[in-house]
Amino acid sequence: MKVAIQGAACVASGICGFIAPKVFPNREEIGGIVELLGPNPPQTEGDVARETE
Ligand code: SF4
């Protein structure tokens, strides 16, 4: 699974980080805007990340 983000559309709600924190860390230091740890998460994390679509 390949994951991508649309940072310009992010409103920093943190839902993606709540659902899949190992894929989207949403760090407070950058205002909670979505961040991607890597475009190819492990299968188990990718399955969870799919729920954020
Ligand atoms: S990308 Fe994540 S933090 Fe940003 S608006 Fe969507 S769910 Fe919220």
Residues whose N, C-alpha, C, O or C-beta is under 5 A from the ligand:
A	BS01	SF4	A9 C10 V11 A12 S13 G14 I15 C16 G17 G32 V34
